[in-house]
Amino acid sequence: MTSSIEFQNFFRSFQLLNLFVDMGISHFILCPGSRSAPLAIAAGELFKIGKIKLINSLDERSAGFHALGISTASASNVIVITTSGTAVANLLPSAVEADRSCINILYLTADRPLRLKDCGANQTVNQEEFLSSACKLSLSTNLNGLHKTSDSEIKNLISLISRENLLRPGPIHLNIPFEKPLLISNNNKKEVLKIFDKEYVNKNISFSANEIKNESCEILDKIIKQINLDLSGLIIVGPYRGSTKDLLEFNMSLEIIQKLTGWPVFADPVSGINSSLRGLVDHWEIIISRSKISLNFDQLLRIGPMSSSNVLEEFLVSFDGPHFLIKEKDSRDLDPVKKAIEYQFGLNKFVNQLLDKKDITQITNKTLMPITNELIDNGKRIKKLIKKYVLINDHITELSIANLVPEIWPKNNPIMISASSPIRDWLTFSGKEVFSRRCFSFRGASGIDGTLSIAQGIARIMDPLLLVTGDLSFLHDINGWLNQDAKDINLKILLIDNHGGNIFNRLYKNNLTKLEIENLFLMKSSVNWKKLAEAHEIPYTNIFSLEKLKEAFQWSLSIQKSVIIRVDINTNYEIKQREDLFKYIFDN
């Protein structure tokens, strides 16, 4: 075998990527660059023989978020390949969100060899450190170049990454220095492919799943000893951060807990729960507000991270009884009020241990507790009041969108709700209908980054997907349209144009002048949305009333591609409607 740098660069690149395929990774996103050429060519060859799905993306920042969406929906790792320099820095926003949202992404970044570091060489930076704050592992092949990395070193790296993925979800960074030459001749390419065809490609390597010590007997015993299934309690289900493949078991375990207790359930729109779950309470955030945080329970069972609700946080702060928090393989502290006993190994494992340790062999529906029935009835009354008020006229507002869209968007078709204002509105104003399909939102880092690209990634796996987004979130990731085949992805975008972020109007209207709010927070931009859609060849429509919303959805579903439905929000009317609605509810 020739020992040329050119040959070894391609050979090791092909070996590395093929081992990742053996790990079960099938989606690769490729960003442009010269230093990453050996990886790009290797990925291209794997794509030719049908071993991977290869997507190209011009913008590394959007590529990272696109991978995040694909990984979330598919429950599989996704690889992003970039060149060196600032390309790597652009991955940090998606790495932060992947870390906080517990999503697997593997970043492969090409780099200069050690001899070119710290000497002013072109496009040479300390990129190996760029993602370390967000990634659970930051690794490198041989610092002098991939061509000097041995076969055993490659396999050890892959085994380390595989083991880490079993331990906990999250992003991993593998930095790969390349010495020139980066391109490969046709003869050398043929020789490498011949070797792999004979010795590697059709001989998958299995990665042993080592037994992972993932029990905390002390914490588990403490919770099981304190939790009393016969007393009153409240189940609070936050955003689901487990794997999509585990969602069925998660719901079965949640159903068991509810059957055993008869407790009410307060659930986040993106909790992943089934709409058929017994004990679900509509509009619980408003109920907490109306009750002035005086709901009387003996204990709380929280599942998952905190919802985006100040009202809920105040309620949790005021609660003095036993407080338990079940997490899905996340060892970090997820209790901002610092009151809960936290168990990190998932609801399914917790419920199985609970049944075993309390010697429960038969699961029957316990009668709903009186407080459960009372809360359900309160939720129903609030639902009627909201519906009556929303339908008084045909004005389309953010409030009415959150209330009506879960009812008129077809059941079982997924929805993604962007961060900031929309997810808060859906928490407050959407009813149980929201749970008749999988809903997504990305609040790990609570940013508006990558909204369009994430939605496109989800829609590649689950379609048709409805993205509900504000104008700022949408514009912030407009380069998402540069992801490969973006216009052909079956994504329906409900674009809420509130002229720069209506949430700031609501937050600061009593303390700042209108001019100050506009200049400091709203970030208004004169966008011709129709022309923007035309530039990217995206079908577009503009609607001004609730009556036309269902019709617009039907139109969008008749087109098997991306479309934009823009709704223009009168921000002054929106603010007044909210104030009047809350007064109307509290008075009635």
C-alpha positions in Angstrom: 0.0 0.0 0.0 1.4 3.4 -0.9 2.3 5.6 2.0 1.7 9.0 0.2 0.0 11.7 2.3 -2.6 12.0 -0.5 -3.5 8.3 -0.3 -3.5 8.1 3.5 -5.7 11.2 3.8 -8.4 9.7 1.7 -7.9 6.2 3.1 -8.3 7.3 6.7 -11.2 9.6 5.9 -13.1 6.8 4.2 -12.3 4.4 7.1 -13.4 7.0 9.6 -16.7 7.8 7.9 -17.4 4.1 7.2 -17.0 3.3 10.9 -19.5 6.0 11.7 -21.9 4.3 9.3 -21.3 1.0 11.2 -22.3 2.9 14.3 -25.7 3.5 12.7 -25.2 7.1 11.5 -26.9 7.6 8.1 -27.3 11.4 7.7 -24.3 13.5 6.8 -24.4 17.3 6.2 -21.5 18.7 4.2 -20.4 22.3 4.2 -18.0 23.7 1.5 -14.2 23.9 2.0 -10.8 22.9 0.8 -9.1 21.6 3.9 -12.1 19.2 4.4 -11.8 17.8 0.8 -10.7 14.3 1.8 -13.8 14.0 4.1 -16.0 15.4 1.4 -14.8 13.0 -1.2 -15.1 10.1 1.2 -18.7 11.1 2.1 -19.4 11.4 -1.7 -18.3 7.8 -2.3 -20.4 6.5 0.6 -23.3 8.3 -0.8 -22.8 6.8 -4.3 -23.0 3.3 -2.9 -26.1 4.1 -0.9 -24.7 3.9 2.6 -25.5 7.4 3.7 -27.9 10.3 3.0 -25.8 13.4 2.0 -27.0 16.9 2.4 -25.0 20.0 1.5 -25.3 23.4 3.2 -23.6 26.6 2.4 -23.9 28.1 5.9 -22.2 26.1 8.7 -24.4 27.8 11.3 -27.6 26.7 9.6 -26.1 23.3 8.9 -25.6 22.7 12.6 -29.2 23.5 13.3 -30.4 21.4 10.4 -28.6 18.5 11.9 -30.2 19.2 15.2 -33.7 18.9 13.6 -32.9 15.7 11.8 -31.4 14.1 14.9 -34.4 15.1 17.0 -36.9 13.6 14.6 -35.0 10.5 13.7 -33.5 9.7 17.1 -30.2 9.1 15.4 -26.9 10.8 15.4 -26.1 13.2 12.5 -22.7 14.2 11.2 -21.8 17.8 10.2 -18.5 18.2 8.2 -16.8 21.6 7.9 -13.6 23.1 6.8 -11.3 25.0 9.2 -11.3 28.5 10.7 -14.4 30.5 11.3 -16.5 27.6 9.8 -16.0 25.9 13.1 -16.9 28.9 15.2 -20.3 29.0 13.3 -21.1 25.6 14.8 -21.2 26.9 18.4 -24.8 28.1 18.5 -26.2 24.7 17.4 -23.7 22.9 19.8 -25.0 24.9 22.7 -28.7 24.1 21.8 -27.8 20.4 21.2 -26.1 20.2 24.6 -29.0 21.8 26.5 -31.6 19.9 24.6 -29.8 16.6 24.9 -29.5 15.9 21.2 -26.8 13.9 19.5 -24.7 15.7 16.8 -21.2 14.8 15.7 -19.1 17.7 14.3 -16.2 16.7 12.1 -14.0 19.7 11.5 -10.9 19.8 9.2 -7.9 21.7 10.6 -4.3 22.6 9.7 -1.5 20.3 11.1 0.4 21.2 14.2 3.4 22.7 12.3 1.1 25.5 11.1 -0.4 26.3 14.4 0.5 29.5 16.3 2.7 30.9 13.5 0.4 33.1 11.5 -0.5 30.5 8.9 -3.6 31.3 6.8 -7.0 30.2 8.2 -5.3 28.7 11.3 -7.0 29.3 14.6 -7.5 27.5 17.9 -10.6 25.8 16.6 -10.1 22.7 18.6 -11.2 24.8 21.6 -14.2 26.5 20.0 -16.9 23.9 20.9 -15.4 22.5 24.1 -17.7 24.5 26.4 -20.8 22.8 24.8 -19.6 19.4 23.7 -19.5 16.4 26.0 -16.3 15.2 24.2 -13.7 17.3 22.2 -11.3 14.9 20.4 -8.7 15.0 17.7 -6.9 12.7 15.4 -3.1 12.9 15.2 -2.1 16.5 15.5 0.4 16.2 12.7 -2.2 15.1 10.2 -4.8 12.3 9.7 -2.3 10.5 7.5 -0.2 9.8 10.6 -3.2 8.4 12.6 -3.0 4.7 12.9 -5.7 2.1 12.3 -6.0 1.4 16.0 -6.2 5.1 16.9 -9.1 5.5 14.5 -10.9 2.5 16.0 -10.3 3.7 19.5 -11.8 7.1 18.7 -14.9 5.5 17.3 -15.3 3.2 20.3 -14.9 6.2 22.7 -17.6 8.2 20.8 -19.9 5.1 20.7 -19.5 4.6 24.5 -20.1 8.2 25.2 -23.3 8.2 23.2 -24.6 5.3 25.3 -23.9 7.2 28.5 -25.7 10.5 27.7 -27.0 12.4 24.7 -25.3 15.6 23.4 -22.9 16.9 20.8 -19.3 15.7 20.2 -16.5 17.5 18.4 -13.8 15.6 16.4 -11.1 17.9 15.0 -9.1 16.4 12.1 -5.8 18.0 11.0 -4.9 17.4 7.4 -1.6 17.8 5.7 -1.5 18.7 2.0 -2.1 17.4 -0.6 -5.8 17.3 0.0 -7.2 16.1 -3.3 -6.7 12.6 -4.5 -5.9 11.2 -7.9 -8.3 8.9 -9.7 -5.8 6.0 -9.5 -5.3 6.4 -5.7 -9.0 6.8 -5.3 -9.7 3.6 -7.2 -7.0 1.7 -5.1 -8.6 2.9 -1.8 -12.1 1.9 -2.9 -10.9 -1.4 -4.1 -9.3 -2.1 -0.7 -12.5 -1.1 1.1 -14.8 -3.0 -1.2 -12.8 -6.1 -0.4 -12.0 -5.6 3.3 -14.3 -3.0 4.9 -17.4 -1.9 3.2 -19.5 -5.0 3.5 -18.1 -6.1 6.8 -19.9 -4.0 9.4 -18.2 -3.7 12.8 -20.4 -4.1 15.8 -19.8 -1.9 18.8 -20.2 -3.6 22.1 -22.7 -2.0 24.4 -20.9 -2.1 27.7 -23.0 -2.3 30.8 -23.4 1.2 32.0 -23.8 1.8 35.7 -26.8 4.1 35.6 -28.6 3.5 38.9 -28.5 5.8 41.9 -30.0 3.6 44.5 -29.7 6.2 47.3 -31.7 8.8 45.3 -34.2 6.3 44.0 -34.8 4.8 47.4 -35.3 8.3 48.9 -37.9 9.2 46.3 -39.8 5.8 46.6 -39.8 6.1 50.4 -41.2 9.6 50.4 -43.7 9.4 47.5 -47.2 8.4 48.7 -49.5 7.2 46.0 -52.5 7.4 48.3 -52.2 11.1 49.1 -53.0 14.0 46.7 -50.4 15.1 44.3 -49.7 16.9 41.0 -47.9 15.6 37.9 -46.1 18.4 36.0 -44.8 17.3 32.6 -42.3 19.7 31.0 -40.6 19.6 27.6 -39.7 16.0 26.5 -35.9 15.7 26.2 -35.6 11.9 25.7 -35.1 10.1 22.5 -38.0 9.9 20.0 -37.6 6.1 20.0 -38.3 6.0 23.7 -41.4 8.2 23.6 -43.9 5.3 23.5 -42.4 3.8 26.7 -42.4 7.2 28.3 -46.1 7.6 27.7 -46.9 4.1 28.9 -45.0 4.9 32.1 -46.7 8.2 32.6 -50.1 6.5 32.1 -49.2 4.0 34.8 -48.4 6.7 37.3 -51.6 8.5 36.6 -53.7 5.3 36.9 -52.1 4.5 40.2 -52.6 7.9 41.7 -55.6 9.7 40.0 -53.5 12.9 40.2 -54.1 15.8 37.8 -51.6 16.4 35.0 -50.2 19.8 33.9 -48.4 19.3 30.6 -46.3 21.5 28.4 -47.3 21.6 24.7 -44.0 19.9 23.8 -44.1 17.3 26.5 -44.7 14.6 23.9 -47.7 13.1 25.9 -50.8 11.5 24.4 -54.0 13.5 24.3 -55.8 10.5 25.7 -53.9 10.7 29.0 -56.4 10.7 31.9 -56.3 13.7 34.3 -55.1 16.3 31.7 -56.0 19.8 32.7 -56.6 22.5 30.1 -55.1 26.0 30.6 -53.4 25.1 33.9 -51.2 28.2 33.8 -54.3 30.4 34.0 -55.7 28.3 36.7 -52.6 28.8 38.8 -52.8 32.6 38.2 -56.5 32.6 39.2 -55.8 30.5 42.3 -53.1 33.0 43.4 -50.7 30.0 43.9 -52.9 28.5 46.6 -53.5 25.0 45.1 -53.3 22.5 47.8 -51.3 19.3 47.1 -49.4 16.9 49.4 -46.6 16.3 46.8 -45.3 17.2 43.3 -44.0 14.9 40.7 -42.2 16.9 38.0 -41.1 15.1 34.8 -38.5 16.8 32.6 -37.2 20.4 32.6 -39.1 23.6 33.6 -41.7 25.0 31.2 -41.4 28.6 30.0 -43.7 29.9 32.7 -43.0 32.5 35.4 -46.4 31.6 36.9 -45.3 27.9 37.3 -42.0 28.9 38.8 -43.7 31.1 41.4 -46.1 28.2 42.2 -43.1 25.8 42.7 -41.3 28.3 44.9 -44.3 28.5 47.1 -44.8 24.8 47.4 -43.4 23.3 50.6 -44.2 19.6 50.3 -42.1 16.7 48.9 -41.0 17.6 45.3 -39.6 14.9 42.9 -38.0 15.5 39.5 -37.6 12.7 37.0 -35.1 13.4 34.1 -34.3 11.5 30.9 -30.5 10.7 31.2 -29.5 14.2 32.1 -27.2 14.5 35.0 -27.4 18.3 35.3 -29.5 20.1 37.8 -32.9 20.9 36.2 -34.5 22.5 39.3 -34.2 26.3 39.3 -36.2 26.5 42.6 -33.7 24.1 44.3 -36.4 22.0 46.1 -36.7 18.8 44.2 -35.0 15.4 44.7 -33.7 14.6 41.1 -33.5 11.2 39.5 -31.7 11.2 36.1 -32.3 7.8 34.6 -35.7 8.2 33.0 -39.3 7.8 33.7 -39.6 4.3 32.4 -36.8 3.0 34.7 -38.3 5.0 37.6 -41.8 3.5 37.2 -40.4 0.0 36.9 -38.5 0.4 40.1 -41.4 2.0 41.8 -43.7 -0.9 41.0 -41.1 -3.4 42.1 -40.2 -1.8 45.4 -43.8 -1.0 46.4 -44.7 -4.6 45.3 -47.4 -3.4 42.9 -48.4 -6.3 40.6 -51.7 -5.1 39.2 -52.4 -1.7 37.7 -56.0 -0.5 37.9 -57.5 3.0 37.4 -57.7 4.7 40.7 -60.7 7.1 40.9 -59.7 10.6 40.0 -59.1 12.6 43.2 -61.6 15.4 43.9 -59.0 18.1 43.2 -58.3 16.5 39.8 -62.0 16.7 38.8 -62.2 20.3 40.1 -59.1 21.3 38.1 -60.4 19.6 34.9 -63.8 21.4 35.3 -62.0 24.7 35.8 -59.9 24.1 32.7 -63.0 23.4 30.7 -64.7 26.6 31.8 -61.6 28.6 31.0 -61.5 27.0 27.6 -65.1 28.0 26.8 -64.4 31.6 27.9 -61.2 31.8 25.7 -63.1 30.3 22.8 -66.0 32.7 23.2 -63.7 35.7 23.4 -61.4 34.7 20.5 -64.3 34.2 18.2 -66.0 37.5 19.0 -64.6 38.9 15.8 -62.4 37.7 13.0 -59.2 39.4 14.0 -56.1 37.2 13.8 -53.8 37.5 16.7 -51.0 35.5 18.3 -53.4 34.5 21.1 -56.0 33.2 18.6 -53.3 31.4 16.6 -52.2 29.5 19.8 -55.8 28.7 20.6 -57.1 27.7 17.2 -54.2 26.2 15.2 -54.1 22.9 17.3 -57.7 22.4 16.4 -57.6 23.1 12.7 -54.1 21.7 11.8 -54.7 18.0 11.0 -54.2 15.6 13.8 -51.1 13.5 13.8 -49.3 16.1 11.6 -46.4 17.5 13.7 -45.9 21.1 14.7 -42.8 23.0 15.6 -43.3 26.1 17.8 -40.5 28.7 17.7 -38.9 30.0 20.9 -39.7 33.4 22.5 -43.3 34.5 22.2 -45.0 31.6 20.4 -44.1 28.8 22.8 -45.3 30.9 25.8 -48.6 31.6 24.1 -49.1 28.0 23.3 -48.4 27.1 26.9 -51.1 29.5 28.1 -53.8 29.4 25.4 -53.7 26.0 23.5 -55.8 23.2 24.9 -55.5 19.4 25.0 -55.8 19.3 21.2 -52.2 20.2 21.0 -51.3 16.7 22.2 -52.9 14.9 19.3 -49.6 15.1 17.4 -45.9 15.5 18.2 -45.0 19.1 19.0 -41.4 20.4 19.0 -39.8 23.5 20.4 -36.1 24.1 21.3 -35.8 25.9 24.6 -32.6 24.3 25.8 -30.7 27.6 25.4 -33.9 29.7 25.0 -32.6 31.4 21.8 -34.3 32.1 18.5 -31.3 30.7 16.6 -31.7 28.2 13.8 -35.5 28.1 13.7 -35.9 27.6 10.0 -33.1 25.1 9.6 -34.3 23.0 12.6 -37.8 22.8 11.2 -36.4 21.7 7.8 -34.4 19.0 9.5 -37.5 17.7 11.3 -39.6 17.9 8.1 -37.1 15.7 6.3 -38.1 12.9 8.7 -41.6 13.8 9.7 -43.8 15.6 7.2 -45.8 17.7 6.6 -44.5 19.8 9.5 -46.1 23.1 10.5 -43.6 25.7 11.8 -45.2 28.5 13.8 -42.7 31.3 14.0 -42.4 35.0 14.6 -40.7 37.3 12.0 -37.5 37.9 13.9 -36.9 34.1 14.5 -37.6 33.5 10.8 -35.2 36.2 9.6 -32.5 35.2 12.0 -32.0 32.0 10.1 -33.0 33.0 6.6 -29.9 31.2 5.4 -31.8 28.0 6.1 -33.1 28.3 2.6 -29.5 27.6 1.4 -29.7 24.0 2.8 -29.9 21.5 0.0 -33.4 21.1 -1.6 -34.9 23.4 1.0 -37.8 24.5 -1.1 -38.7 20.8 -1.8 -39.0 19.9 1.9 -42.6 19.5 2.9 -42.6 22.3 5.5 -45.5 24.7 6.1 -44.5 28.0 7.7 -47.0 30.0 9.6 -45.2 33.3 9.7 -46.5 35.6 12.5 -45.4 39.1 11.4 -45.6 41.1 14.6 -43.2 43.7 13.2 -40.1 43.0 15.1 -41.0 41.1 18.3 -44.3 41.9 20.0 -43.1 40.4 23.2 -41.0 43.5 23.8 -44.1 45.7 23.5 -45.8 43.7 26.2 -42.8 43.6 28.5 -41.8 47.3 28.3 -44.9 49.3 27.4 -45.3 50.6 30.9 -41.7 51.7 31.4 -40.4 52.8 28.1 -41.7 55.1 25.4 -42.9 53.7 22.1 -39.9 55.2 20.4 -37.5 53.7 22.9 -39.1 50.3 22.4 -38.9 50.5 18.6 -35.3 51.7 18.6 -33.9 49.5 21.3 -35.8 46.2 21.0 -38.2 45.7 18.1 -35.5 45.6 15.4 -38.0 46.5 12.7 -37.0 45.7 9.2 -38.7 46.6 5.9 -39.1 43.2 4.4 -41.1 42.5 1.3 -42.2 39.0 2.3 -43.7 38.2 -1.1 -40.5 39.0 -2.9 -38.4 37.2 -0.3 -40.5 34.1 -0.9 -40.2 34.5 -4.7 -36.4 34.8 -4.4 -36.3 31.4 -2.9 -39.1 30.0 -5.1 -41.4 29.4 -2.1 -45.2 29.5 -2.6 -46.6 32.4 -0.5 -49.9 33.7 0.7 -51.0 36.5 3.0 -54.0 36.2 5.2 -55.8 38.8 7.4 -58.5 36.9 9.2 -59.2 33.7 11.2 -61.8 32.7 8.7 -59.0 32.3 6.0 -56.6 30.4 8.2 -58.1 26.9 7.7 -58.4 27.6 4.0 -54.7 28.6 3.9 -53.8 25.3 5.7 -55.7 23.3 3.1 -54.0 25.2 0.3 -50.6 24.5 1.9 -51.2 20.8 2.2 -52.1 20.5 -1.5 -48.5 21.5 -2.3 -45.9 18.9 -1.4 -43.2 21.5 -0.9 -42.4 24.4 1.5 -44.9 27.2 1.6 -45.2 30.4 3.6 -48.5 31.6 5.2 -48.0 35.1 6.5 -50.3 36.7 9.1 -50.1 40.4 9.8 -50.5 41.2 13.5 -51.9 44.5 14.8 -49.7 44.7 17.9 -51.8 47.4 19.7 -55.0 45.3 19.3 -53.1 42.2 20.3 -52.0 43.7 23.6 -55.5 45.0 24.4 -57.0 41.7 23.6 -54.8 39.9 26.1 -55.5 42.4 28.8 -59.3 42.2 28.2 -59.3 38.4 27.9 -57.5 37.9 31.3 -59.9 40.4 32.9 -62.9 38.6 31.3 -61.6 35.2 32.6 -60.9 36.4 36.1 -64.3 38.2 36.3 -66.1 35.1 35.2 
